[in-house]
Structure formats: structure tokens, C-alpha cells
């Protein structure tokens, strides 16, 4: 199947529907900034050619608001959909400028565009996503975690920390490039998320979601950003966005289970 069409089919198969969830945002000190409920709706037309996307937010103070996003037309979507996983976000740190009269741009008007990413997975009637956002200086501003259920709000199961489980995992890994080319799956070796990089900020939640990302994003420096989901004590999925000196290079999906 043509890569763009396969990407669309993965989106349609795993992520269409009404996803009821809790959105929690954390500071770089891993303290909760805010938590609220939300519904993400991805509705597919009868002929399968368009997907309508709307979010509805329900805040703790009783306020609510809705946001309608641009209609997605087959097969053009910006996100990568690798099997049941997905990922999207900034491809590199870059600057923007506001032009003065006559189209002249002054160098002191150049500003860095805030950097962000989001990766996630679906398993049966559950879905999670997580990511982080960086300010104009490239410093970590917040980490967010979204836990969702198809069709209704439910309590998210509390899971043990991964490091408290049997570490005898076996796994596979495959990758997807920005032009949607997917590699064959090969065997992968398990490492705890804390061991993947030195001096990264790592958040572990009681819902089995973990995020690891740099404290700051620098131009011309390689880095990666990781989201783990412990689906149950015997199954874990890991999504990693990889960046080299020029920008985003590929997204990897690892699936681990106990031997």
C-alpha cells in the first residue's frame, strides 16, 4: 500500500472515535500545574475520505470550551501513524520573523518558535499520549500526559512502577521516517527509560506513563524524546522521536513483553 494511504488507514483504524480523558500538565519540577477533562473527537465520513476533529475541554472550575480543527482529507495528515502508535510535533528549532513595511526583516526581530512534541498509543479501548513543550529560549516549559478511554470517562488503572517489575523483557522495534517509510521489525533490547540518556528530565506517573526529554533544546545538537506506556504488568510500548543536527529524522516504536 502507498505510504500516505497506509498512514491514513492506521489513523482511521486505531484513533477515530470519541476519546474521553484526563489532561494533566506538569512543571519541569514535575509538579502538577493543572488537570482537567477533555474529549477528543475524530469522526470519519461515511466514504472514509475525511476526518473531522474537535476537542471539548471541561475545567475544574466549571468552565468548558470547544475547539474545531482543520478537516483532514485522505490521505494528507501531518502526524506519523505507525501501527497503533502516533507521533507529531516540531521537526527542528527554527526562527520566525515579522516583516516591516516593504517586506524588510530586521535581524533583531527574529524569534525562536516554541518547540513541542506529542506521541501516544492505543490498546483496545484505552489510549494515552504525552509530550513536552519548550519556550522561545529552548528551555523545558511543561510536560503533559493524556489518558483516554473510548466512549466514556473511566478511572485509569494504577500500575506499579516499571522498575518494580521483572526486568526480563523481550521486544521488537521498527521505525518510520518523515516520508512515511517503515522499516521491518527487528529484536530490541530492554533498557529502563532513566538509562536512555544522562541528565534528561524524566516523569513517571502512577498510570504507567513515562516521559523523558532534554531540559533544553539546542540548535545543532542531537537529542531524542521518549514516551513509555506500561499497558499492563506484562506489556509495555515505547515511542521515541529522534533528532540529529538538522532536525527530526525518524520515529521508533518498541513493543516489550515478559519472556
C-alpha positions as CSV (number, residue, x, y, z in Angstrom):
1,X,0.0,0.0,0.0
2,X,1.2,3.5,-0.8
3,X,2.8,5.0,2.4
4,X,0.5,8.0,2.7
5,X,-2.6,5.8,2.3
6,X,-1.2,3.3,4.9
7,X,-0.6,6.2,7.3
8,X,-4.2,7.3,6.8
9,X,-5.5,3.8,7.3
10,X,-3.6,3.4,10.6
11,X,-5.2,6.7,11.8
12,X,-8.6,5.5,10.8
13,X,-8.3,2.1,12.3
14,X,-6.9,3.0,15.7
15,X,-7.8,6.6,16.5
16,X,-11.2,7.5,15.1
17,X,-13.9,7.9,17.7
18,X,-14.7,10.0,20.8
19,X,-11.9,9.8,23.3
20,X,-12.8,10.8,26.9
21,X,-9.8,11.6,29.1
22,X,-7.9,13.5,31.7
23,X,-5.3,16.0,30.7
24,X,-2.5,16.7,33.3
25,X,0.2,19.3,32.8
26,X,3.4,19.2,34.9
27,X,6.1,21.8,35.5
28,X,9.8,21.0,34.9
29,X,10.0,20.3,38.7
30,X,7.4,17.5,38.0
31,X,4.7,19.3,40.0
32,X,1.1,19.3,38.7
33,X,0.3,22.7,37.1
34,X,-3.3,21.8,36.2
35,X,-5.6,18.8,35.5
36,X,-8.9,18.8,33.6
37,X,-11.1,16.6,31.5
38,X,-11.3,16.6,27.7
39,X,-13.0,14.8,24.8
40,X,-11.1,14.4,21.5
41,X,-13.4,13.6,18.7
42,X,-12.2,12.2,15.4
43,X,-15.2,11.5,13.1
44,X,-14.7,9.7,9.8
45,X,-17.1,10.4,6.9
46,X,-19.1,7.5,5.5
47,X,-16.9,7.3,2.4
48,X,-13.7,7.3,4.5
49,X,-12.3,10.4,2.8
50,X,-12.4,13.0,5.5
51,X,-11.9,13.1,9.3
52,X,-13.4,15.9,11.4
53,X,-11.5,16.8,14.6
54,X,-13.0,18.7,17.6
55,X,-11.8,18.9,21.2
56,X,-14.1,19.7,24.1
57,X,-12.5,20.8,27.4
58,X,-14.1,20.6,30.9
59,X,-12.2,22.5,33.6
60,X,-12.3,22.0,37.4
61,X,-13.9,25.5,37.9
62,X,-16.9,24.5,35.8
63,X,-15.9,26.3,32.6
64,X,-15.9,24.4,29.3
65,X,-14.9,25.3,25.8
66,X,-14.6,23.6,22.4
67,X,-12.1,23.9,19.6
68,X,-12.6,22.8,16.0
69,X,-9.6,21.8,14.0
70,X,-9.0,21.8,10.2
71,X,-10.7,18.9,8.4
72,X,-8.2,16.1,7.5
73,X,-8.6,14.9,3.9
74,X,-7.4,11.5,2.8
75,X,-4.5,10.8,2.6
76,X,-2.9,14.1,3.8
77,X,-2.2,14.2,7.6
78,X,0.8,15.6,9.4
79,X,1.2,13.0,12.1
80,X,3.0,9.7,11.8
81,X,0.8,6.7,12.5
82,X,3.0,3.6,13.0
83,X,0.7,0.6,13.7
84,X,-1.3,1.6,16.8
85,X,1.2,4.4,17.8
86,X,1.3,8.0,16.6
87,X,3.7,11.0,16.9
88,X,3.8,14.6,15.7
89,X,5.4,17.9,16.6
90,X,8.2,20.2,15.8
91,X,10.7,19.0,13.3
92,X,13.5,21.3,14.4
93,X,14.2,24.5,16.3
94,X,13.6,27.4,14.0
95,X,13.0,31.1,13.9
96,X,10.3,33.3,12.5
97,X,10.2,37.0,11.7
98,X,7.6,39.7,11.4
99,X,8.3,41.8,8.3
100,X,8.3,45.6,8.5
101,X,6.9,47.8,5.7
102,X,8.1,46.9,2.2
103,X,8.9,43.3,3.3
104,X,12.1,44.2,5.2
105,X,13.1,41.9,8.1
106,X,15.4,43.2,10.8
107,X,17.7,40.7,12.4
108,X,16.6,41.7,15.9
109,X,13.0,40.8,15.0
110,X,13.8,37.1,14.6
111,X,12.2,35.0,17.3
112,X,12.5,31.3,18.1
113,X,9.3,29.3,17.6
114,X,8.3,27.3,20.7
115,X,9.2,23.6,20.3
116,X,6.9,20.7,21.2
117,X,6.1,17.1,20.6
118,X,3.4,14.5,21.3
119,X,3.5,10.7,21.0
120,X,1.0,8.1,22.0
121,X,-0.6,4.7,21.6
122,X,-3.9,2.8,21.6
123,X,-4.6,-0.5,23.2
124,X,-8.1,-2.0,23.0
125,X,-10.4,0.7,24.4
126,X,-7.6,2.7,26.0
127,X,-5.4,5.4,24.6
128,X,-2.6,7.6,26.0
129,X,-0.4,10.4,24.7
130,X,2.2,12.5,26.2
131,X,4.8,15.1,25.3
132,X,6.6,18.3,26.3
133,X,6.8,21.9,25.3
134,X,9.7,24.3,25.3
135,X,9.8,28.1,25.4
136,X,11.3,30.6,23.0
137,X,14.7,30.1,24.6
138,X,14.5,26.3,24.1
139,X,14.0,25.6,27.8
140,X,11.6,22.9,29.0
141,X,8.3,24.7,29.9
142,X,5.9,21.8,30.7
143,X,5.2,18.1,30.3
144,X,1.7,16.8,29.6
145,X,0.1,13.4,29.9
146,X,-3.4,12.5,28.5
147,X,-5.1,9.2,29.5
148,X,-8.2,8.4,27.5
149,X,-10.9,5.8,27.1
150,X,-13.2,5.2,24.1
151,X,-16.8,6.3,24.6
152,X,-16.9,7.4,28.2
153,X,-14.9,8.8,31.2
154,X,-13.5,6.0,33.3
155,X,-10.9,5.7,36.1
156,X,-7.4,5.0,34.8
157,X,-5.9,1.9,36.4
158,X,-3.0,2.4,38.8
159,X,0.1,0.5,37.8
160,X,3.3,-0.4,39.5
161,X,6.5,1.4,38.5
162,X,8.3,-0.4,35.7
163,X,11.5,-0.7,37.8
164,X,9.4,-2.7,40.4
165,X,8.6,-5.4,37.8
166,X,10.6,-8.3,36.4
167,X,13.2,-6.7,34.1
168,X,13.3,-9.8,31.9
169,X,11.7,-8.2,28.9
170,X,11.9,-9.1,25.2
171,X,10.9,-6.7,22.4
172,X,10.8,-5.6,18.8
173,X,11.5,-2.3,17.2
174,X,10.5,-0.7,13.9
175,X,10.9,2.9,12.7
176,X,9.1,5.4,10.5
177,X,10.8,8.3,8.6
178,X,9.2,11.7,7.9
179,X,8.4,10.5,4.4
180,X,6.4,7.6,6.0
181,X,8.8,4.7,5.1
182,X,8.5,1.9,7.7
183,X,11.3,-0.5,8.4
184,X,10.9,-4.2,9.2
185,X,10.6,-5.1,12.9
186,X,13.8,-6.5,14.5
187,X,14.6,-7.6,18.0
188,X,15.2,-4.9,20.6
189,X,17.0,-4.9,24.0
190,X,15.3,-3.5,27.1
191,X,16.6,-0.5,29.0
192,X,14.7,1.4,31.7
193,X,13.8,4.9,30.5
194,X,16.1,6.5,33.0
195,X,19.0,4.7,31.5
196,X,18.5,6.0,27.9
197,X,20.2,9.4,28.5
198,X,22.2,11.3,31.1
199,X,20.8,14.5,32.5
200,X,17.3,14.2,31.0
201,X,14.1,15.2,32.7
202,X,12.1,12.0,33.4
203,X,8.5,11.9,34.6
204,X,6.9,8.7,35.8
205,X,3.1,8.7,36.5
206,X,1.0,6.2,38.5
207,X,-1.0,5.5,35.3
208,X,2.0,3.8,33.8
209,X,3.0,6.7,31.5
210,X,6.6,8.0,31.5
211,X,8.2,10.8,29.6
212,X,11.9,11.5,29.1
213,X,13.2,14.6,27.4
214,X,16.1,17.1,27.4
215,X,16.0,20.0,29.8
216,X,16.7,22.3,26.9
217,X,16.7,22.1,23.1
218,X,19.8,23.4,21.4
219,X,20.4,24.2,17.7
220,X,22.9,21.8,16.1
221,X,22.7,19.2,18.9
222,X,21.4,15.6,18.6
223,X,18.7,14.5,21.1
224,X,15.6,12.3,21.4
225,X,12.3,12.4,23.3
226,X,10.6,9.3,24.7
227,X,7.1,8.3,25.8
228,X,6.6,4.9,27.6
229,X,3.3,3.3,28.3
230,X,3.1,0.3,30.7
231,X,-0.3,-1.0,29.4
232,X,-0.3,-3.8,32.0
233,X,2.4,-5.5,34.1
234,X,3.3,-7.7,31.1
235,X,3.2,-5.3,28.2
236,X,5.0,-2.0,27.5
237,X,5.2,0.2,24.5
238,X,7.8,2.9,23.8
239,X,7.8,5.7,21.2
240,X,10.9,7.7,20.5
241,X,11.3,10.8,18.3
242,X,15.0,11.1,17.1
243,X,16.6,14.3,16.1
244,X,20.1,14.8,14.5
245,X,21.9,18.1,13.8
246,X,19.5,19.1,11.1
247,X,16.2,18.1,12.8
248,X,13.7,15.2,13.1
249,X,14.9,12.0,11.4
250,X,12.6,9.2,12.5
251,X,10.1,7.8,15.0
252,X,10.6,4.4,16.5
253,X,8.1,2.1,18.1
254,X,9.2,-0.6,20.5
255,X,6.9,-3.3,22.0
256,X,8.1,-5.2,25.1
257,X,6.6,-8.2,26.8
258,X,7.9,-10.6,29.5
259,X,9.7,-13.7,28.4
